[in-house]
Amino acid sequence: MDKISIGLLGLGTVGGGVYQLLQRDNEAINRRLGAELVVEKILVSDLKKARNHEIDKSLLTADPKDVIDNEEIDIVVELIGGTKVAKELVEAALKKGKSVVTANKELIANHGSEIFDLAESAGVEIDFEASVAGGIPIIGPLKDSLVGNKIVKIMGIVNGTTNYILSKMSEGDEYDHVLAEAQELGYAERDPSADVSGDDAGAKIAILSSIAFNSRVTPKEVYTEGITSVSLNDIMYAYELGYAIKLVALAKKRGDELDVRVHPTMISLDHPLAKVDDVYNAIFVVGDAVGELMFFGKGAGDMPTASAVVGDIFKVAGNLKKEKKCYSTCTCFNSFNVKPIDEVESNFYILMEVLDRPGVLAKIAKILGEEGVSLGSVIQKQSSGNLAELVFMTHLVREGNLRSALSKVSDLEDVDRVCNVIRVETGEDG
């Protein structure tokens, strides 16, 4: 039986999961592959660190050259995260003619173009299924299974931390309490800023939209807005109106422009994404031929993510076994602009606190109308002292118009504050 050797860069949460899966299912994987998969070397930062699983310590090394320069190693699996060191090691592996598997979303989202070009010139593969949604297969389907489709829309819940927080808030818990609970359970990092700010989801939708629309999108082009401004009142009022609030990563193609963004979104309770709770992820895809699809599952964690990594290893190893020259070609042959957020059209929910007296609503409606903001409904909610809450639902409106109108509304002496503005996904814009 042929031997195909693997070098792991990193033995943390995901790296440990990959090693365990490869050992646990080694015989079955080898029989299906028709070759023997062997872990040759594992790069770690601390050779003396206690491990949660049994491992042959002779496999461990603190020197990257023991993996990158090892002529026995065919596939390098990068699981250390970040961009600086990971990029250097991935590029070095590719230049040595080794195929690479990675779960590194920051690396692919920010440096995908140059890495793919390098892989192509070296005649090797780079696969990254685990970079977007952990154990949920989505990269493969977009690149292969759905190639006969023009993708119309991708709309996903791709961050388990924020989905857990919003799910628990929908049960009546305050943000700060739920965040602390998520940190205790290991669902949120001690510094949760990348998750709650939307940056994590922004990198993921950059990758998905690049593949779906064959046009390079980088995280800096993705408008991101986090969940820290979402209140219990917003969640309660949304539910009364027939919506759930989720942090949604969204990508659409409009003519020769892309609409790519991440923000809290009100989704109809009838929509499949509205029912995705806790730490689960889901990605809703619309293709012109296939129609609507939804990919659902665990988007993070050691074993779900390791599952996707091992799948990529198996794919690359299969090509090596067949001596099939499969190199990674960047499919971003288009150059579509990402539409600035001010030019994007959406429906909106607006919550304001205003003075509870006659004529206030008329003043607000007049300004909104002058800026081209058409109202679908206005509801007066609870009052406190001389203040009342007003909930507005708009028709489809250009974001720049709405922001201009709200700036003027905020200057009215009758308006205490604009509490929140949340985009509403109705489907009326496709």
N, C-alpha and C positions, 0 to 999 in steps of 0.2 A: 504494500500500500504506500502511495506517495505521502510525503510529509510536507506540511505547510506550517511554517513557524510564525508565531505572533509575538510582538513586543508591546507591552502595555506601558503607556506613559501615565502614571498615576494609579494609586490603589486606595482612593478615598471611597466615598459612599457608592458611586457608580462603578468605579474600577473594581472594588471588592465584589459587587454584584456580578460584573462580567466574568471575573475569575471563577466565582462560585458556579455560575451557569455553565461555563465551559467544562468545569470539572464534573459537575453533577450529571450532565447529559452528554458527556464526551463520547461514549460508545455509540449512542443513537445518532449524534451529529456526524461522527466519522463514517458510519455506515451509509447515511444519506448522501454525504459528500463524496464518498469513495476515496477519501484521503484522510490522513491523520493530522488533526489540528493540535498543535503543541504550543503552549506558552513557554517561550524561550527565555525572556528576560522581562523584569518589571521595574520601572524607574519609580523610586520613592524618595521623599525628601528626608526621611528619618529612618535609618536602618534599624534602630533600636525600639521603635514604637511598637506597642502591643497591638496585635491584630485581633479582630473579632472572629476570624476564621483560620483554620489550619492552612499553612502554606509552606512550601519548601523554601527555606530562607536562602538557599543557594541561587534562587531565581532573582532575588532582590539586588538592586544596585542603586547607588546615588549618583552615578555618572551617566549622563545622557548618551555619551558615545558608545556605551555598552549595548545600547539599543539601536541608535541611528547608524553606527558604523559596523554593526554585526552582520556579516554576510549571510548568516543562516536565517535571518529574519526576513520574511516576505511581506508581512502586513504590520504596520505600526498603528496602534489604537491610542489616540490622544484623548485623555480624560482628566487633564489637570486644570482646565478652565482658564479664563482670562484671555488676553490677546498677545501680550509682549513675548513671554517665554514660549507659550503654545505656538505662536506664529513662527518663531525661529525654529522650533523643533519640527513642526510640520513641514516647513519649507526645506529643511535639511533632509528630512526623510524622503520627500518627493525627489529631490535632486540626486539622492542615492538610488533612485529607481524603485522605491518601496511604495506600495499602495497604502492609503491612509483611511482610517475610519475615525470619525470624531463625533462628539456630542456637544461641541462648542458653538453655541448660537452666536456669541459675540464675534468669534473668529469668522464664521461664515457670513454673518450679516455685514460686518465692516470690511472684510478683506477677501470676500468670496471671489471677486473678479480676478485678482492677481494670483490667488491660490489655484483656481481652476486653469488659468493660463499656464501656470507652472506644471500642473499635473498633466495637461495635454502635451506640453513640450517634452515631458519625461516619459510619456506613453504609459502612464499608470492611472489608477482610479483614486478618487476621494469620495467617500460616502458619508452622509450626515443625517440619516433618518431620525436619530434621537435628539437632534438639535432644537426641534420646534415643540413637539408635544409628547415627549417621553416615550411611553410605550404605544402611543396611537400611530398607526401607519398613515402618513399623509404625504410625505415627500415622494415616496414611490408611486402612489396613485396619481399624484399631479404630474410627475415626470413621464410615467409610462401608461398606466391604465386609462387615463383620461386624455391622452394625447390627441384623440379625435375630436375633442370638444374645444370650443371657444369658451373659456371660463368667464362667466358673467359677474360673479360675486363670490367673495370669500368672507365669511363672518364667523368669528370664533371666540370662544372663551379659552384662552391659552395660558392663563396664570392661575394656578390652584390656590395660592395664598389669598388673592383678592376675591376669588369666588367663594372661598370659605368665609371670609369676613362679611361679604355682602349677604351670603346665605344666612349666617347667624344674626346679622342685623335685621333681616326680614322676620326673625322670630322675636324681635324686641330688644335685643342687646345693643348697648352703645358701642361705638367704634373702638374707643380706647380699651374697653374691657375685652372685646373680641380679639383685638390685635394681641394683647397680652396672653390670652388663651392660646392663640395660634402659635405664638412663640414657645410657650410651654410644651405644646404638642409636637413641636418640630416642623410645623407647617409654614412658619415664617422665620426668617433670619433675625438675629439680634439687631441688625441694621436692615429694616425691611424696605428701605427707600426705593430700591430698583423695582420692587414688586408694586408697592402702593402708588408710585409715581406713574406707572404705565410703561416705564423704560424696558422692562423685561418683555412685555407683550409687543412693544414697538419693534424690538430686534426680530422677534418671531414673525410678525406680519411682514416685515421687510423681506425676509427669506421667502415666505409663501407667495407674496405678490411678485417677486422677481421670477419665480418659477412659473406661476400661473399666467403671467402676461409677457414673459420672455423679454423683460426690460429691467435692468438693474435698479433696485430701490435700496437705499442705505438708511440706517436708523435715523440719521440727522434730517432726512426728508420726511419722516413720519411724524405727523402732529400727535403728541401724546398729552393726555390729561389723566391724572390719577383719581383715586376714590376718596381722598381725605376730606373733600367738601360735601360728600353725600351724607345726609342726615336721616335720622329715623323718620322725621316728617316726610321727607322726599320719598322714602320707601313706602310709607303708609299711604300717601296720596297717590303714588303710582299704582299701587295695588287696587285702590278704590276705582281708578280709571281703567283698570284692566291690563296693567303692565307690571313686569318685574324689572328691576335695575341690575344690570350686569356690566362688568368691565369688558367691553367688546373691542376686538381687533377687527378692523373692517378694510376690505380692499375691493374696489370696483374699477372698471374701465369705462370711461366716458369719451367716445371719439378717440382722439389722439392724446388724451390725458388720463392719468390715474388719480383716483381718490383713495388715499391710504391714510388711515388714522386709528388711534386708540383713545377711547374715552368711556366714561360711564354712559350707558345707553338704556333707554326704556324700550323693552321688547314685549310685544303682546304675549299675554299668558298662554295663548294658543300656540305660540311658536315653540318648536322643540328645544331651542336654546334656553328658554325661560325655565325649563324643568331641570336644567343641569345645575346641581347644587353641590355643596361641600367642596372637597378639593378636586373634584372631577373637572376634566377639560372636554371640550367638544368643538368641532370645526364643521361649519355648515358651508357646503360648496354648491354653487349653481352653475351647471354647464348647459350650453345651448342644445346639446344632443341628449345628454343623460338626465337632465332636469335637476332635481334637488337630491343631495346626498348629505348625510351627517356621519361624521367619524367621532366616536365617543369612547372615553376611557380615562385611565389614570395618566396624567400628563407629566408626572414627576415621580421621584422615589427611586430607590436603588434597583429593585428588580424590574419594574416597568421600563425604566430607561435602559437597563442592561439588556432587556429583551430586544429592544430595537438595535442596540449596538451589536449584539450577537447575530442578529439577522443580517446586518451589513457585512460582518465578518464572513458569514456563510456565503453571501453573494460574491464577495471579492475572491474568496477561496475557491469557489466553484469555477470562476473564470480562469484563475491560475491553474486549476486542475486540468481544465480543457485546453490550456495553453492558448486561451483566447485573448487577443490583444484588445482589452477594453480600457480605453482611457477616458478621462472625464472631460467632456467638452462643455464649455459655458453656453447655455442656451439663451442668454440675454442678447439676442440679435436685434431687438428693437431699442429705441431710445425715447420712450414716452416721458413727458414731464409729469411730475407729481403736482397736482393742483394745490395752490396755497389754501389754507383753511378758510380764509375770508371769502373765497370764491365758491366754496362748497355749499350745496343746498341741502337743507334738512328740515324736518319738523322739530319743534322745540317745546319743552315744558319749562315754564318760568314760575318761580315762587318769589313773591314780594311781600314785604310788610309795609303797609301804608296807613295813613291816618284814617280812622273810621268815621268819615263824614261825607256828605253828598258832594258829587261832582268830581271826585278823585278818579274814578274809573274812566270818565269821559275824557279827562286830561291825558291819561295814559294812552287810551285808545287812539286819541287824535295824533299823538306823536308816533305811535307805532304805525298808523295808517300812512302818515306822511313819509315814512321810511320804507314803505312797501311791505310791511309786516301784516299779514292777514291772520286774524284770530279765528280759531275753530271753536273755542269755548273759554269761558271765564267762570270760575267758581270761587265764592268767598268761603274760607275755612274759619278756623277758630279766631276769636278776638281776645285780646288781653289789654285791659286798660283802654286807652284811646287808639290802640293799633288793631288792625285786622290783617289776616293773611289772604292774599289773592293768588289763585293758581290759574295761569294762562296756558292754553295749548294752542300752538300756532299751526297754520298750514305750512306747506313747503316754502322756505324762504332762504335767500342767500345769507350766509353767516355774517358777512360784512355789514349788510343792512341791519340785521338784528342787533349786532354789537353797537352800531352807531345809534340806533334807536334807544337801546338800554342806557347808553351813556347820557343821553338827553333826559330820559325818564328819571335816572338817578339824581339829576340836578333839581327835580321838582321838590319844593318844600313839603309837599304832601306825601312824598315817598321816603320812608325811613331807611329801607335798604332793599336791594335785590339779593335775596338769600341764595338762590341757586338757579343755574340754567343747565338743563340736561337735554341732550339730543334724543329724539324719538325715532326708532326704526319702524316705519309703517309698511314698507314694501312698495309704496306708491311711486318711488323713484327707481324701481327695478331692483 
